[in-house]
């Protein structure tokens, strides 16, 4: 039976997908349950929503099933985007993280040296990307709570040791275990027009399935051929964009920042108050397709509510052009907001 989901429900579901904090997610779920059409075609979806409400309610109260999974190790997102490093034991993930961020992430010649998520910042020009080193995934173990952290991320850096004889089986296992948790690693990046086109979603698409854009880091290329990455993807039937890296030699590391900037569609916007100089110390990191009103909302919700017009330097027809709330912003635009 078709679900026939209403625009009101779809709006609530979209708000849930965008929510980053458990309390905010819980409120969105309650709204989804309130407005979802109550008939046989939505019974399974209603059950999933109720189950997720129970999980989040238990987490907030600090008891029940969620408490037995151990403490929450959520990482507050910072910078232009949050990316998680994931991979099998021994892939060089923590060494890569240390080289990229200077985080002090623990690396060792034994399985699972990283037991907690380790955040660090990767600088790129005048912005930073937050890279979170996650515990390794193996056939024997996947850290409780790992999938909760992934659900909040903007993307994944999938680290694979091409020199390992069982690297195909290890990567296949990671894809399988994440898939069981409704986390799917995707070839599609929002800023790349040539990303594969996603299939049309069914009307009642699972709101708890997450599709994370993924960059394959074919690591330890000092011990294996970079061409092995293509063979690996052929065997697994995936087509992630890939970079050949070596944490020990440092090769390929300088390409990660530019890739993330382009693939995520990052747009830097600098703001200035009327009659004041431009603040070039901390740009607001927007996304391609964002408009002036999105910038106003990021600066301050009150400014968005009282917005009248803006002047823009960069993507306007001339410097200081007066534009409305719907004007698209471009990288390195300077925006002066008037309310």
N, C-alpha and C positions, 0 to 999 in steps of 0.2 A: 504494500500500500504506500503511495507517495506521501512524503512528510508534509508537503505544502507549508513550508515554514514562512512565517510572516516577515515583513520588513522590520518590524519591531524586534522580533527574535534575532534576526540576522545582525541588527545593530548591536544588540547585547552580546552576541557571540564575538563580533569583531572587537568590542571593548575588552572582552576576556582575553582574546589573543594578544592584545597590546598591553595588557596589565603586566607589571613587572614585580609587584609585591604581593605576598600571599593574602593579606587583608583585602587588597583591591580585587584580587582574583575571586575571593570568596563572595564579595558583594556582587560582582558581575555574574557569578554562577547562580546566585539567588534570583537575580533579575531574569536570567535565561530560563530558570525553572518557572518563574512567575508568568512569563509571557509565551512560553512554548505552547503551541496548539495541543490540546489533550485528546489524542485519539490513538488508535492501534498502531498507526504508522510511525509514531514518535515514542512508543513505549520503551524501546531499547535505549534511545537517546536520553529519555527522562531518567532511566535507571543509571546511566553513566554519569549524568549531572549530579544526581543525588549521592552517588558513590564518591565523587570528587569533593562534594560539599562536606561529606562526613570526614574525609581525609584531611582537608584543610582545617576543619573545625577542631579535630583532634590535635593537629599540629599547633594551632593557636593556643589550645588549652594545655599543651604539654603532657598529654597522656594518651592512652589507647595505643592503637596499632602503629601510628607514626612515631610514638615515643620509643618503641622497641627497635626502630631502625637506627637509633643513635641520634646524636645531636645534629641540628641543622648546620651546614657549613656554607650557607648562601654567601655569594660574593656580590657586594653592591656594585652595580655597573658604573664605570667611570670612563672618561675619554670619549672618542668619536664612536666607538663600538666595542662590544665585548665579544671576544673570540675564545673558544675553548680548544686547548690542545689535548687530543685523545689518541691513544695508540696501544699496541700490545707491549708487554714487558720487554725491555732491552732494545727498543727502537731508537733510543737517543732523544726521547721527547723532553726530558728534564734538562739535558745538556743544551738542547736547542733553546729552551725557554730561558735558561741562564744567559746564553750568548745574546739573545735578542733583547732581554729586559734587565739583566744584571740583578735578578731577583734573589739569587742564592738558593734556587730550587735544587733540592737534593737529588743527586744522581749516584748510582751505585751499580756494581756488577752482580746484583742479586735482584730477584723479582720484587716488584712493588715498592721501590724506595720512597715514592710519593704516596703518602697516606691521606693527606688533606689537600683540598684545592689551594694552589699557590698563585695569587694574582701578581702581575707585573705590568709595566707600561712599556710599549714599543713606540719610540718617538719616530714621527715622520713629518718632516718640514716643521710646521708650527702647530701640529696636533699630536695626539697620542692615541694608540689603540691599546685597550686592555686585553692582555693575553692571560688566560687562566690555565695553569698546568693541572690537569686532572689525574687522579690515580689511574694506573694502567688497567686494561681489561684483558682477562685471560679466560680460558675454559674453566678454571677453578674458581675464579673470583671476579666480581664486579662490585666496587664500593657502594654500599647503600647511600642513597641521596645523590649519586652522580647524575642520574637522569633529571633530577629536579633542577640542578645547576644548568644542564644543557638546555632545558626548556626555556630558560631566560636569556640564552645567548643569541647573538646576531649571526653567528656562523661558527664553523669548525675548521681547525687545522688538523688534518688526519695524518699522523706521522707513521711512516712505515720503513722498516729496515729492509732495503732491497737485497742485502747480502744474506739474510736469514733464509735457509732452505725451505722453511714452512711459512714464509710471509703471506702467501696466498691464503692458506688455511686460517692464519691469525686474523687477517683482514676480513675474511668471510665471517668469522665468528663474531667480530665486533659489529658488523652490519646486522647480523642475525639477532644478537642480544639487544641492540638498540631498537631494532624493529619490533621486538616483542614488547618493548616499553613504549611503542608508538612514536619513536623518534627515528626519522628517516633522513639520511644524509643525501643531499640533493646536489645535482650538477649546476643548478640554476642560481646565478647571482643577480641581484636586482639592478646593478649598474651596467650589466653586459647585455647589449641588444642581441648578441649572437648566442645567448644561452638557449639551450633546448626549450621548446615551448612546452609548458605544462599541459597535461591532458585536462579536459574539462572536468571540473569537480561535480560529483552528484549533488543533488539538492540537499541531501542530509549528510554532507561530508562530516567526518568525525572531528569535532572541535578540539579534541584532546590529542590529535595527531599533529606532530611538529615536523616541518620540513626545513632542515638547516642547510644553507649553502655551504659547500665544503671545498676546501683546497687540499689536495693531496701533496704532502711534503715527502718526496722520495728521498729519504735520508741515507747517510753513510754511502754516498756515491763515490767516496774514495775507496770503498771496498766492493762496489758493484757498478754495473753500467747503467747510466741514466735511461737507456732505452728499455731496461727491464720494467720501468713503470708502465709503459704502453702494453707490454706483455701481461703484466699483472692485471690491468684494467680489462684487457680482452678476456682473460680467464674468468673475471668476476662479472663481466657484462655491465660495467659502469664507465662513465666518461667524465670523471672529475677533472677540472683544470689542475695541472700538476706543476710543481717546481722541484728541480733536483737540488738537494742541499747536502752539506756536510758540516755538522756542528763543530768537528775538530778543526777543519780547515777554514771554516767560515764562508765557504762558497755557497752562493745562492741566497744567502740571508738578506742581502741588500734589496732583493727583488720582492720580498714579502710585503713591506710597507706600501710601495707603489701599487702592487696588485690589489691589496685591500682597499686602498683609496679609490681606485677605479671601479673595482667589482661591486663595492657597496654603494656606489653612486654618491660619494661624500661631496657636499657643497659647503665651503667655508664662507660665512657671512660675518662681516665686521660691522659693528654698530657705532654710531656717534650721536651725542645729544646735540640739539640745535645750538649753533654758535660755539661748539666745542670741537676739539680735534678728534680724529678717529682713534678708537681704542683697538690697537693692533696686537695687544698682548695675548688676548684669548678670543679667537673667533668662535662663533656659534657653529657647531657642526650639524648641518641640515642634510637632507637627502634630495637627490635630483627629483624634480617634480613638486617640491615644497614651494610655498608662496609667502608673500610678505606677512600675511596674517599668522602663519606658522612661526615666523621669526618673532613677531610681537608676543605670541603666546609663550615662547621660550624665554623671552626677556622678563615678562611678568604678566600674569593673567589679567591684572587690573588694566595694564596698558592695552591688552587685546580688547577688553570690554569697551574702553573709551577711545579706541583707534579712530582717527579721522582720515589721515593720508600719510604717505611716506615720501621721502626724497631718496633717490638711488643713484649711486655712482658705479658704473661698471656695465651692467646689462641693459641700462636704459638707452634711449635714442640719443640722449645727450647727458652730460654730467649734471647731477642734481635734479634730474627729471622728477616731477611729481607723479606718483603712481598710487593705485588703489590697493586694497587688501589682497586682491587676486593676482597680483603681478608675480610671475615666476622669478625666483632668485637663481643666480648663477654663481659659480665658484669665484671667490674673491670680491663679490659685491660688497659695497659699503651702503648701509641702510640707516637713514635718519628717520625715526618714528615720531609722528605728531599725534597728540591726543587732545 
